[in-house]
Amino acid sequence: MVGLLEATRKAVEDPAVRVLVYTGAGDRAFSAGGDLSGSFVDDPIGLHKARGALADLFRLMIRGGKPTVARVNGHALAGGFGLAVACDVTICVEGAKLGMTEVKVGLWPMMISAVLARVMPRKAALELMLTGRIIDPYEAQRLGAVSRVVPSAELDAAVTETVESLAANSPVTTMIGRDSFHGIVDIDFDAALDRLQTGLTAIALTDDAAEGISAFLEKRPPEWNRP
């Protein structure tokens, strides 16, 4: 988790990086979750701060200003499922096993609850947490946890297509738009509309908005400002 957090921070701070892609090694698993053999319950109080690395990772992914893509190349379980769902776009291979299995070993998917409750129907998410039931990518897609499901042979092409589409857009518009979208999750309707109205004005004030409209009217590709 610390390694993922540091790699994410480095990518967020690098102006040359436009999109962040998370994936697993090989072709069997995206992530099976935390390592339960590594003194997970031997020192519960002493490791309290260390467990916060996942929370810090989720915060940085949301607030980093750059789009994130999960290349789910295999099974995504427990915290690994939370990481996949935390990405803006989640592309998953057919045949992957997904779910929150923590309850089966006497644990609970605590921090990933903050992610799941924002993208899935609450009752559906709670049922999966309570039972530890494994679901397939198509059910996950119906529940809002997965964006696209593709055959394994098409995974790289689907991810490349998505990344190129994201990278082709204005960086500043993407940043302001993402911040506005994520920022209205926990506020009431009127406050959300006020924030979004301010966000729209902020985008309208950017050079990229003027360039994008000019390019559209002149029937040419836009030339965005690079950070």
Residue pairs with C-beta under 8 A, 6 or more apart in sequence:
1 53
1 54
1 57
2 50
2 53
4 22
4 53
4 57
4 83
5 53
5 56
5 57
5 60
8 20
8 57
8 60
8 61
8 64
9 60
11 17
11 20
11 66
12 20
12 60
12 64
12 65
12 66
15 226
15 227
17 66
18 66
18 67
18 166
18 167
18 171
19 66
19 67
19 68
19 69
19 163
19 166
19 167
20 61
20 64
20 66
20 67
20 68
20 69
21 68
21 69
21 70
21 71
21 159
21 163
22 68
22 69
22 70
22 71
22 83
22 84
22 87
23 30
23 70
23 71
23 72
23 73
24 30
24 31
24 72
24 73
24 74
24 80
26 73
26 74
27 73
27 74
27 152
28 73
28 74
28 75
29 73
29 74
29 75
29 76
29 80
30 70
30 71
30 72
30 73
30 74
30 75
30 76
30 80
30 83
30 84
30 96
31 76
31 77
31 79
31 80
31 81
31 83
31 84
32 75
32 77
32 78
32 80
33 77
33 78
33 79
33 80
33 81
33 101
33 102
34 40
34 78
34 79
36 105
39 47
40 47
51 111
54 79
54 82
54 111
54 112
55 111
55 114
57 83
58 82
58 86
58 111
58 114
58 115
61 68
61 86
61 87
62 86
62 182
63 179
63 182
65 174
65 175
65 178
65 179
66 171
66 174
66 175
67 88
67 89
67 166
67 174
67 178
68 86
68 87
68 88
68 89
69 87
69 88
69 89
69 90
69 91
69 159
69 162
69 163
69 166
70 76
70 83
70 84
70 85
70 86
70 87
70 89
70 90
70 91
70 92
71 91
71 155
71 159
72 84
72 90
72 91
72 92
72 93
72 96
72 137
72 146
73 93
73 96
73 152
73 155
74 93
74 96
75 96
75 97
75 98
76 83
76 84
76 92
76 96
76 97
76 98
77 97
77 98
77 99
77 100
77 101
77 134
78 99
78 100
78 101
78 102
78 109
78 112
79 109
79 111
79 112
81 98
81 99
81 100
81 112
81 145
82 100
82 109
82 111
82 112
82 115
82 116
83 112
84 90
84 92
84 98
84 145
84 146
85 112
85 115
85 116
85 119
85 120
85 145
85 146
86 112
86 115
88 178
89 147
89 148
89 162
89 166
90 145
90 146
90 147
90 148
91 146
91 147
91 148
91 149
91 150
91 155
91 158
91 159
91 162
92 98
92 137
92 140
92 141
92 146
92 148
92 149
92 150
93 137
93 149
93 150
93 151
93 152
93 155
94 137
94 149
94 150
94 151
94 152
95 136
95 137
95 152
96 136
96 137
97 134
97 135
97 136
98 134
98 135
98 136
98 137
98 140
98 145
98 146
99 128
99 132
99 133
99 134
99 135
100 109
100 112
100 116
100 128
100 129
100 132
101 132
101 134
102 108
102 109
102 129
102 132
103 129
103 130
103 131
103 132
104 132
108 129
109 116
109 129
113 125
113 129
116 125
116 129
116 145
117 125
118 185
119 144
119 145
120 143
120 144
120 145
121 143
121 144
124 143
125 143
127 133
128 135
135 143
137 146
137 149
138 149
140 146
141 147
141 148
141 149
148 158
150 158
166 174
169 224
170 206
170 208
170 209
170 212
170 222
170 224
170 225
171 208
171 224
171 225
171 226
171 227
172 203
172 206
172 208
172 224
172 225
172 227
173 203
173 206
173 208
173 209
173 212
176 199
176 202
176 203
176 206
177 199
177 203
179 199
180 195
180 196
180 199
183 195
184 191
184 192
184 195
184 196
187 195
203 209
207 225
208 222
208 224
208 225
211 222
211 223
211 224
211 225
212 222
212 224
214 222
215 221
215 222
215 223
216 222
